[in-house]
């Protein structure tokens, strides 16, 4: 499967689905990122919280070179 990206404007969460197979077992949070893993520790889903702000910050950083 290719990855899939979804955005929920109400929650301002960008979801990146990496694998469509596997059962979510636990999640690790790092700042505005929540990485959901299966029981073997493989990432299945990445959520970007406060996505508008995060994407803006990334775009600004890239434009600075």
SETI-409925 format. One record per atom (N, C-alpha, C, CB): x, y negated, z negated; residue in three letters. Coordinates in steps of 0.05 Angstrom, whole numbers, padded with zeros to 5 digits, always signed. Glycine has a CB too. Layout:
XYZALA ...
END
This chain:
+00016+00024+00000UNK +00000+00000+00000UNK +00017-00025+00000UNK -00019+00000-00024UNK +00010-00044+00016UNK +00022-00070+00014UNK +00010-00084-00010UNK +00018-00086+00040UNK +00024-00104-00020UNK +00014-00118-00044UNK -00010-00135-00035UNK +00036-00135-00057UNK -00026-00143-00055UNK -00049-00159-00051UNK -00048-00182-00070UNK -00076-00142-00054UNK -00057-00206-00061UNK -00057-00230-00078UNK -00085-00240-00080UNK -00038-00252-00067UNK -00093-00246-00105UNK -00120-00257-00110UNK -00117-00281-00128UNK -00139-00236-00123UNK -00135-00301-00124UNK -00134-00324-00142UNK -00162-00329-00153UNK -00125-00349-00126UNK -00164-00333-00179UNK -00189-00339-00193UNK -00187-00369-00201UNK -00193-00320-00218UNK -00201-00387-00186UNK -00199-00415-00192UNK -00211-00423-00219UNK -00212-00431-00171UNK -00231-00408-00228UNK -00243-00414-00254UNK -00224-00409-00277UNK -00268-00398-00258UNK -00209-00388-00275UNK -00190-00381-00296UNK -00162-00392-00290UNK -00189-00351-00299UNK -00158-00401-00266UNK -00132-00411-00256UNK -00110-00389-00260UNK -00123-00437-00271UNK -00118-00365-00250UNK -00099-00342-00252UNK -00094-00331-00224UNK -00111-00320-00271UNK -00069-00328-00217UNK -00061-00316-00192UNK -00053-00287-00199UNK -00037-00331-00179UNK -00065-00267-00186UNK -00060-00239-00191UNK -00046-00227-00167UNK -00086-00223-00197UNK -00023-00214-00172UNK -00008-00200-00151UNK -00010-00170-00157UNK +00022-00211-00149UNK -00024-00156-00140UNK -00028-00127-00144UNK -00006-00113-00129UNK -00057-00118-00135UNK +00012-00099-00143UNK +00035-00087-00131UNK +00029-00058-00123UNK +00058-00087-00150UNK +00013-00044-00138UNK +00007-00016-00133UNK -00023-00012-00139UNK +00024+00003-00151UNK -00036+00003-00121UNK -00064+00008-00125UNK -00069+00035-00139UNK -00079+00008-00099UNK -00047+00049-00144UNK -00049+00075-00158UNK -00035+00073-00184UNK -00038+00098-00141UNK -00045+00086-00204UNK -00033+00085-00230UNK -00052+00073-00250UNK -00006+00070-00230UNK -00049+00080-00275UNK -00066+00070-00296UNK -00050+00050-00313UNK -00077+00093-00313UNK -00063+00027-00317UNK -00050+00006-00334UNK -00047+00017-00362UNK -00066-00020-00334UNK -00023+00015-00373UNK -00018+00026-00399UNK -00012+00004-00419UNK +00006+00045-00398UNK +00004-00016-00411UNK +00011-00038-00429UNK +00019-00062-00412UNK +00033-00030-00449UNK +00022-00085-00426UNK +00030-00109-00412UNK +00051-00123-00428UNK +00005-00128-00408UNK +00068-00138-00414UNK +00088-00155-00427UNK +00084-00183-00417UNK +00118-00145-00420UNK +00085-00202-00436UNK +00081-00230-00429UNK +00107-00245-00431UNK +00060-00242-00447UNK +00112-00261-00411UNK +00137-00277-00411UNK +00129-00305-00400UNK +00159-00264-00392UNK +00124-00323-00418UNK +00115-00350-00410UNK +00088-00348-00397UNK +00135-00363-00392UNK +00087-00358-00372UNK +00062-00357-00357UNK +00058-00332-00341UNK +00060-00381-00339UNK +00074-00312-00345UNK +00072-00287-00330UNK +00063-00265-00349UNK +00098-00280-00316UNK +00044-00249-00339UNK +00037-00224-00354UNK +00041-00201-00334UNK +00007-00225-00364UNK +00058-00183-00341UNK +00065-00160-00324UNK +00052-00135-00336UNK +00096-00157-00320UNK +00034-00123-00321UNK +00020-00099-00330UNK +00035-00075-00318UNK -00010-00100-00320UNK +00040-00056-00336UNK +00056-00032-00329UNK +00040-00007-00332UNK +00081-00031-00346UNK +00049+00014-00318UNK +00038+00041-00323UNK +00054+00054-00345UNK +00039+00059-00297UNK +00048+00078-00353UNK +00061+00091-00376UNK +00090+00097-00371UNK +00047+00116-00383UNK +00099+00097-00345UNK +00127+00102-00339UNK +00143+00075-00337UNK +00129+00116-00312UNK +00129+00053-00342UNK +00143+00027-00342UNK +00144+00014-00314UNK +00170+00030-00352UNK +00129+00025-00295UNK +00129+00013-00268UNK +00109-00010-00267UNK +00123+00034-00246UNK +00116-00033-00256UNK +00097-00055-00254UNK +00075-00049-00234UNK +00110-00081-00247UNK +00050-00054-00243UNK +00027-00050-00225UNK +00014-00076-00218UNK +00006-00032-00239UNK +00015-00095-00236UNK +00001-00120-00232UNK +00016-00143-00246UNK -00029-00119-00242UNK +00018-00165-00232UNK +00030-00189-00244UNK +00009-00211-00244UNK +00056-00199-00229UNK +00004-00223-00267UNK -00014-00246-00269UNK +00002-00271-00274UNK -00036-00241-00290UNK -00004-00292-00259UNK +00008-00318-00264UNK -00013-00335-00277UNK +00019-00331-00237UNK -00009-00342-00302UNK -00027-00359-00317UNK -00021-00388-00311UNK -00026-00353-00348UNK -00041-00406-00313UNK -00037-00434-00305UNK -00025-00436-00278UNK -00020-00448-00327UNK -00036-00421-00259UNK -00024-00418-00232UNK -00020-00444-00218UNK -00042-00400-00216UNK -00038-00463-00220UNK -00035-00489-00206UNK -00009-00503-00215UNK -00059-00507-00212UNK -00004-00503-00241UNK +00020-00516-00251UNK +00045-00501-00243UNK +00018-00519-00282UNK +00044-00475-00245UNK +00067-00459-00239UNK +00075-00461-00210UNK +00062-00429-00246UNK +00055-00460-00192UNK +00061-00462-00163UNK +00071-00490-00157UNK +00035-00456-00146UNK +00060-00511-00169UNK +00070-00538-00165UNK +00099-00540-00174UNK +00053-00558-00181UNK +00106-00529-00197UNK +00134-00530-00207UNK +00153-00515-00188UNK +00135-00518-00235UNK +00144-00493-00177UNK +00161-00478-00159UNK +00165-00494-00133UNK +00148-00450-00152UNK +00144-00506-00123UNK +00146-00522-00098UNK +00164-00546-00102UNK +00118-00532-00089UNK +00162-00559-00125UNK +00180-00581-00131UNK +00209-00573-00133UNK +00172-00595-00157UNK +00214-00550-00146UNK +00241-00540-00149UNK +00253-00533-00121UNK +00242-00516-00168UNK +00237-00521-00104UNK +00246-00513-00077UNK +00252-00538-00061UNK +00226-00495-00063UNK +00236-00559-00064UNK +00240-00583-00047UNK +00265-00598-00056UNK +00216-00601-00049UNK +00274-00594-00080UNK +00299-00607-00090UNK +00324-00593-00079UNK +00300-00607-00120UNK +00320-00569-00069UNK +00342-00554-00056UNK +00355-00536-00075UNK +00362-00573-00046UNK 
END
